């Protein structure tokens, strides 16, 4: 026996009690706060954590650990919550009266209690026909009560079964919600189905369940699921497919079975067209059908668009360029002139280059030249922040790709496609390095055949989060005009940030010594993570605001290589909140994070109804405790983020470098330590550095910077698009692919 809070004897941190009140429930992640009436406890016990949906009056068994909340006092954080039907008269009456059972409210619950007293449980379990003895309860209502009561029993038995397989309460609740009364049957026959149907269950979890149930390691379901898992991992790493040899090897190691069984499984998946087989450079490769088709259609659309007539006719580029130079009192460099000439003379153009080379200036010049031809122009970018930035820089309206295509948030489909194309004669796509294969396919389908396309981006930045390397593959094409801007503007050349970015991109170490006088780039040495964190907190909260006048919350953005670890996003967000929002007395805990007024947050899911998008940054203005919601200010628009929408937010004092793509911040602070070794890549550091508009601070070890700069051996993603666009595409054989 262990001593629990309030001098109550608790055995093994496990208690049983009746649900008194459901205080809060977040349907998105099943995080709940409930109050339990526990025998021999004077006051209700507060239980928090992810758990299946429970009802008032239900008896539950909770295992977990005790914690003291600064505002709400002692709480039991649940590891396991197993519901059971209530057995006491009071519990049964409360359960029935809470409308947990269709057709029963407080009135009928009271009548049942008066009629049967302590025998009510036995009547419900063994003689439900006797319920008709109560006034107002007919055959239909008896059926509803019986079904509701038995559903509770089925749920309880299923929860016990699923907990026995090592699943937590939230996952078990998700399984019950999806499969209902068939949950035990489905899991017992083929737990690998859960990989497809239940969010959060991957191959390893399903495989552990299968082993507990006794499913043979050589079962067909297991082998197919293992191959699918390896393909999914390749996709999540940005690949559009896998070489057969790699797929065989990784699947064999994962499954621990004979290679011939794996090979037979792959052949079966190809035969059923769940995988598509191709020859690339004399090697057999496998692709998921959707990615295979998307790359094929991208190549087809690019060739079709590029081969047509320009919608603006012929333009005297030299004269037009001189006009823009005179109007703006500037002088273009050689590569900039080439970019403008190419764009007005071609139907499909790529303009790429690093910071300070004038990509936006080129876009503005093209817009000015084509304005005289009354060309109908649309500008888009992959993220809301990127679209806002290009709009501010050009003075022209820009939209996210999803908004341009008019996505239906309910179905995820786009209103604009090949049957209903966008109304434009020129589409300019900014931050093109961020676009993955599936989004590019959807975008090009919606471009009318007569329109031209200009892709603008920095090919040396991190590639898209999703599969593919679209910008790089398009640049490999023999038929597409590509201009790489190399000359740095005179003003930009004075920036140590710009100079450092170009040095990093060239594989050279940036200048890390202390600058003479004012600078926009500093390197602060720290030997260990604790030292780096301490220096970072002081820099952001004191030195940067005092010396440069920047707001430590609104202007400064910490970008991390990793999420976890002592100097990762999760840890730093907690520490930064402690120094930048120290008086946060109000807290809303969602299970994934806690929020207070004044907190900096990032939207990580597109919400088309509210008009907020992945990467948008806002600030918590208030907590609505009764609604369990936040009011968040996104660029002057105060929006209510309800309990089922909180999963789309994350704290944003610190974010990953990947999350910063397409964004620009006044001040960027980057911790860089050898503890980040697995993520230290040249393009990662280059991307972080190029996010800074006015000031950049690297904090960490010179050794870590050296590792990142020289590590450019990240494996090239396996794609087909570059080969499909090349005239020399002899290394790719489509004849081996199923139609």
N, C-alpha and C positions, 0 to 999 in steps of 0.2 A: 504493500500500500504506500502511496506517496501523498504528501500533504498538498492539496490544491489551494487555490486562492480562497480567501475568506474562511480558512480553517476547515474546509470541507475535505473529507477523505476521498481521494480520487485514485482509482486503481489503474496504473499504467497509462495515465493521461487519456483515459477513455471514459466517457460518460454516456448515460442514456437519459432521455427526457422527452417531453412532449412539446411540439412546436407551439409557442405562445403567439408569436408574431413574425411575419416575414418583413423585416425592416427595409431591405433593399435587394434587388436582383438585377444584374446586368445580363440580358439575354445573349449578348454577343460573346461573352467568355464564361458565363455561368457563375461569375463571382457574386456571392450573396452574403447578406448579413441577416442572421435570424436570432430570435430569443427563445431559449428553452426553459421550460419549467422542469427542474430536476428535483427528485425526491430529496428531502432533508436540506434543500437549499432555501434560504429565506427570500433571496432575490433571483430573478431570471438570469440565466447564463447567456452571454453574448458570444455567438459563434460566427466566425468569418472565414471565407475561403471559397474556392470553386467547389460546387456541389450540385447534385441533381435537384430538380425542382421539388420542393416539399410544400406541404399545405398545413395550415393551422390545424392543430389537433393530432397531427401525425407523430407517432413515436419514432425517434431516430437514435441510432447509436453513433457517437462521434468520437473519433480518435484524432489526436493532434497535440499541439504544444501551446502553453500559456504565454501570452505576451501582454505587456502594459502599453496601452495606447495613451498618448499624452492628453487627448481630449475625452475619449470614450471609456477609459479605464481598462480593467482587465478583460481580455478576450481570449477565447480558445480558437487558435488558427487550425482549421481542419485539414487533416491529411486524408481522412476517410469519413464519409457520411453514408450510413446505410439506413434507409427508411423501412418501417414496418407498420402494419395496421395498428391503430390504437386499441388497447384492451380494456382500459378503465372506462366507466360510464361517462365521466366528464370528458375524457379524451375523444371517445366516439361521438358524443354530442357536439363537441367543438369541431371535429372533423367534418361531420355531416352538415353542420350549420355554416361552415365556411364556403359552401358551394363547390367543394372539391368533387362532389358527386352530382351529376346532372339531375335536375328535378327535385333537389332537396335544398331547402333553406333553413333558416333558424326556426321557423314555425313548425315544420314537419319534424325537424330534429328533436325539438322539445317534446312533441307528441310521442315520438318513438321512445324517448327516454322515459316518459311518464308511463307508457304502456308496458315496456319490458324491463325497465330497471337494469339491474346488474346482469340480466340474461340477454341483453341486447347483442352482445358480441356473438354468443352462441347462435342466436336467431339469424344474424347476418351471415355467419359462417356455414351453418348446417340446415337452417329451415327458413330461407328467405321468403317462402310463400306466406308465412305468418305475418309478414309486413302488411298484408291487406286487412288485418284486424284493426289497423289504425285508420281513423276517419280521414278521408281525402286521399288515400293511397290506393290507386287502382292497379290493374295488371301492367299498364305501360310504365307507371312510376316504379313499380316493383322491379321491372326489368332493368330500368335505368340504374336504380340503386344497386341491384345485384351486380350488374356489369361494372359499375364504378368501384364497388368494393373488391371484386375479384381482380380488376385491373391493378389495384393497389398491391394485392398479393403477388401477382405476376411480376410487377415492377420490383417488389422486395426480393423475390427469389432470383430475378435476373441480376439485381445489384450485388447480391451475395456471390453469385456465380462469377460476375465480371471482376469484382474485387479479388476473388480467389485467383484470378489470372494475373494479378498484379497491376490492374488498371486503377487510376485515381478516380475520384468522384466526378470530376468534370468530364473526363473521357467516357466513363461509364454512362453518364447522363446523356452525352451526345449519341452514343450507340442506341440507347433506349428511345431517344427522340426520333431517330432515323428509322429504326427497324420495328419499334413498338413491341408487340407481343411475340414477334418472331426473332427477337434479338438473340436469345440463347440458341435457337435453331441455326441461325445464320453463322454465328461465331463458332459453333461446334462443327459445322460442316465445312466451312471455308473461311477462316479468319482473314485470309488475304483479300477478300472482298472489301474489308474495312479500309484498305489503303486507298481505294478509289472513292469510297463513300463518306468516310469520317475524317474531317479535318484534324490534323495533329497525329494521326496514326500512319507511321511509315512501315517500311519492310521489317525493320528490326523488332518493332513492337509486335507486329502481326506474327512474325516468326517465333517470338518467345511464347505467344499465346498458343500457336500451333504445336510447339514442343510440349507445353503443359497439357494440352488436350490429347497428345499422342499421335499427331499426324506425321506420317513417314517423311524423312528428309528427301526422298526421291519422288514425292508426289508431283504430279504434273502441275497442280495449282501452285505449289511452292516454287518450282523451277521457272514457270512463267512469271510469277511475281518477282523473283530475284532478277531475272533478265530485265524486266520492266523497271525495277529499282535502279539498276546500273544505267539504263538509258536515261532515266529521269535525272540522275546525278549529273550525267554528262550535259544534259539540257540546262540544269541549274547553274552549271559552270560556263554557260555561254555557247556550247557546241550545238550545232544543228543535227549532228549525227555522230556515229562512232565507227572506227575501223573494226572489221569483224574480229581480227586477232585480239584487239583490246577488249572488245565485248566478251569474247570467249574467256580470256584470262581473268578479267575482273569478276565475271559471273561464277566461274569455277571457284575462285577464292572465297567469294561471298557465300556460296551455297555448300561448298565442301562435298561436291558430288563428282562423279566421273564426267570428263569433258564431253563424251559422246551424248550424254543426256542433255547437256546444255546446248550442244550443236543441234540436236533433234528439236529442242524447244525453240531455238531461233528459226529453224526451217519451218516449224509449224506456224510461228508468228508471221513469217514472210508469206507463207501459203494463205493465211487468213487475212493478209494485207494489214495486219497490225503494225508491221514494220515493212519498209521499202528498201530493196537491195539495189545498190549501184556499184559500178566500178569507177574509182577515182585514182589516177596515177597507178594503174595496174593493181590496185588493192580493193578488195571487197569491203564496202561500207554499208552501214544500216542507218536508216533515217525514219523518224516518226512521219506518218503520212502528211500531217498538217504542215510541218516544217519543209518537207520535200516539195509539196505543192506550192507553198508560199514563195520559196526561192525561185522555183520555175516561173511562177507568174510575175514576180518582180522583174526577172530578166526579160520576159516577153514584153512587159509594159514599158520598160526603159527603152528597149530597141524601137518599139512602136512610136513612142513619144519623140525620141531623138531623131527619127528618120523623116518627120514631117516638115512642113514649111513654117517658118517663124510667123507668129500672128501679127507682128508689127512691121513686116517687110524689111527692106534694106535700110540701114542707117549709116551715115558717114560718121564712123566712130571717132576718127581723129578730130573732126570739127566739134562733135558733141563733147568730147573730153576737154578740149580747150575752153568750151563754153562753161563747163562745170568748174574748171580751175579758175577762170576769170571771175565767175560769180561768187566763189567761196574764198578767193585769194589764197589758193593752195597750189602745190605742185606735186603731182602724182609721181611715185617711183616707177621703175621699169616694170616690175611684176604687177603693180597695181594697174598700170595702163593695159597690160596684157589681159588681166582679169576682166576689166570693163569691155575691152574689144571682144574677148571670147564670149562673154555673157550676152552681148547684143547681137552677136553673129551666130549663136548656137541655140539649139532648142532644149538641150539638156547639159547643164554645166555644174561642175563642182569647184568651189572656191574654198581652199583650206589654208591654215596657217596658225601660228602661235599668237601669244599676246603682243599687242603693240604694233602689229603689222597692218592694221587698218581694214579688217574685214568689214566692220560696220560702215566705215567711210566708203568702201567700194559699193556696198548695198545701197547706201544713200545716193551715190552717184548714178547707179543703175536706175533707181526709182525716179530720179530727176530727169534722166534722159528719156525714159519710156513714158513719163507723164505727158510729154509733148505729143505722143502717139495715142494718147487716151487708152492705154492698155489697162484692162481690168486685172488688178493685182491683188493677190491674197498672200499674207505672211503668217507663218505658223511656226511653232516650236513644240518639243515634246512635253514640257512642263509649264505650269502656270507662271513660275518665277522667270523662266527663260522667255516666255512670251511677253511678259510685262517689261522685261529688260530691253528686248529688241524694239518694242513699241515706244518706250521712252527715248531710246537712242535715235530712232528714225523719224519719230513724230507721226508714224502710221499705225493704224490699228493692227494688232496681231492677236492670234488666238492659239490656244493649245490645239494639237492635232485632233484630240478627242472632241473638242468643241467645234472645230471646223467641220468634222465629219458628222456632227450631231449624234452623239452616242445615246442610245436608249439605256438609262441606268438599270432598268428592270431586266432587260434581256442581254445587255452587253453588245448588241449589234449596232451598226452604224446606219443612219438614214441615207447618207451619200455613199454610193458605190458605182459600179460600171453602168447600172441602169439609171441611176440618178446622180450624175457627176456634179462636182462643185462648179459653180458659175464663175469662171475665171479664165484669163488668157495667160497669166504667169503665176506660178506658185513658188514662193521663196520659203525654203525650209531651213530655219536656223538651228544651231546646236545639233546638227545631223549625226554626230558621233553617238548620241544617246539613243538613236532609233533602232529598235530590234526588228527582226525579220517579219514578225506577224503584223506589227504596226505599219511598217513600210509597205507591206502587201496591201493592207487596207487603204492606205493613203493613195498609192499609185492607181488603184482601181477606180478611185473617185476623181482622178485628174482627167479632164476631157482630152480627147485625142489631139485637138488642135492647140492645146496649151503648152507652154514651155515650163521647165522646172529648173530652179537654181538651188543646189544644196550647198549650205554654208556650214562649216564646222572645223574643229581642230582634231584631225585624225590621230594625233599623238596623245590625246587624253584617254582616260579610261573608256573602254568600249561599253556598249549598252549593257544594262543589267540583265535584260532578256537575251535569248539566243541570237547568235549571228554577229557579223562584223560588217554591217551594211555599208557604211561610208567607205571603209577600207576596200571592200570588195568592189564597189562601184568605181573607185579610183583605179582599180586594176584593169578595168575594161579598156579594150582597144578602141571602142566606138564613142566613148564619152570624153568630152573636153574637160580637162582637169588643170587648174591653175593653183600652184602653191605659192603663197605670198611669203617672201623671205626678208624684205627690207623693213627695218624697224623705224617707225616714225621718230623724228628728232626728239620730240618731247618725251615719248615713251622710252627712248634710249637712255634717258637720264635716270630712269627708275631702276633701283637695284632689284625690285621684284621682277620686272620684265627681264632684266639681264640674267637673274638667277634662273628664271624659268627656261630661258633659251640654253643656258649652260647645262642645266639638268637634262633637257631634252637631247642635247648633243652628247650626253654621257660624261660631262665634266662636273666636278664638284663646284657648287656655288661659293662665292666669297663669304666665309664665315667669320672673319675677323671683325672686331668692333669698328664701325664706320667713324669717320671723322665728321663731326657735326651732325646735323639732322639727316635722317635717312628714312626710307619706307620699308627697310628690311633689317631684322636683327636676329642673331642666333644667341640663345641663352643656354649655356652649358648646364647640364644636370647629370650626375653620375648614376643616380638610382631613381626609380619611379616616385618614391616618397619625396625626394628633393625636387623632382620635376613638378609634382602636384603642388607642393608648397609655393614654389616660385610662380607657377601659373596663377594660383589664386591671388597672390599679392599683385602680380602684374595686371590682371584683369580688374580687380576691385580697387586698386590704388594708382599704380604707376601710369598705366595707359590713360585713364581719365584725367589724372593730374597733369601729365606732360602734353598730351595731344588733344584733350577735350572731348574724347569719344565717350558715349554712354556705354557703360560696361555690359548692359543687358541688350539694348537695341542695336548697338553698332558692332559689338564684338561677337565673333562666332568661333567656337572651338571645333576643329575638325580632327577626328581621330582615325587612325588606320583600322582599329578593331572595336568591337562592341564590348567584349568582356575583358577582365583583367583589372589590375590596380590602376591602370592609366587608360582604361577603355571608356566608351561612351556611358555605360550604365553607372559606373563608379563616379566618373567626373560630373555627371548631371546632379547626383546627390550632393557632392561636395560644393559645386558651383552654386546650387540653390541655397546651400547653407550660408554662403558669404554674400550672395547677391540678393537674396530674398529672406533675410534672417528672421523677420518678424511675422512670418506666415503662421498666424494662430489658427486660421481656418484651413481645413484639409478635407479634400474629397479623395478617398481611396477607392480605386477602381479594380484593384487586384493586380493589375499590371504596373500601375504607377500611382503616385499620389500628387494631387494638384492643389495649388493655393493661388489666391489672387496675386497678380504680378508675375506669375511664372511665364517663361517663354516656352512655347509649344510649337510643334510642327505637325501639319496634316500629312499623313502617310498613305491615305487612300483618296481617290478621286470621289468627290461628292457633287454630282452635277446638279442636284436639286438646290443645294446651298451655294453653289458656285465657288467651292474651294477644292483645291487640287493637291495631289501628291507633291510635297516640297514647300507648300505655302506655310509661312511662319506667322504666328499670332501670339497674343498675350492674354492670359486669363484676367478678365476684369471682375468677375464675381462667381461665387458658388451658389447654386440654388439647391439647398439641402433637401427640401421636400421633394423636388423633382429629380434629385440625384443627378443634376446636370451642371454644366459649366456655361458661363457666358464668355466667349472668346472674341477679342477684337482682331479681325483680319483686315489690315489696311483701312481702318476707319469704319468697317462694317462689323457691328457686334452681332454675333450669331449664337444661338443656343445649341449646345452640343449635348444631346440627350444620352441617357444611360446605354442605349443600344448603339450609339455612335462614338462612344469614348474610345473604343478599340482602334479607331482611325486616327487617334492622336498619340504623340509621344513627347516627353520632355525634350527641349531643344537648346538648352544651354550648350550642350555638346552633341554633335551628330557625326555620323561616319562620313568619310570623304566621298564615298559612293553616293550618299544622300545629297551631297552638295552640288552634284553635276547640274549644269545649267543655271547655277546661281552665282551671285557676286555679292560680297560683303565689304563694308568699309574696312573692317579689321578682321584678320584671320590669325588664329593662334593654333599651331600644330604641334602636339607632343610627338616626338619621334625617338623611340628607344629600341634597343636590340630585343626587348621583350616582344616587340611587334614583328619579329623576324619573318614569320610566315607571310606577312602582308607587305613587306618592304620591297616595293617594285618601283622602277623609274616612273612609269606612267601614273602610279598612285601619288607619288610625291609631286610630280609635275602638275597633276590636276589640282591638288591642294594649293600649291603656290599660285596657280592662275586664278584662284577664286578671290584673291585679295585685291581690293580696289585702291586703298590708300596706305595700308600698313600690314605687314606680315611679320610674325614672330614664330620662329622655330624654337622649341624647348626640348632639350635632350642631349643625346650623345653624338659627337662628330662621327663616331664609328657607324652609328645607325644611318646617318645621312649618306655616308660612303657606300654602305651596303645597298641602300635604295637606288642610288645613282647608277651603280654598276650592274644592278640586277635587271637585265632586260631580256631574260631568257624565258619569260612566261610563254608557255606553249601556245602556239597559234591555234585559234579555234577552228574546228573542222566545219567548213561550210562548202557549199557548191556554187554560190552565187558568183564569185570571182571567175571560176572556170566557165560557168554558163555565159558570162558576158565577154569572155575572151575569144578572139578569132582563132586562137591556137588551142581551143578547148579539146584537144585530142585525148587528154588524159581522163576525160569523163565519158563514161558509156551509159547512155540512157536505155540502150537496148536491153540491158539486164534488169531493168526496173519493171515491175508490174504496172500495167496501164492505170 
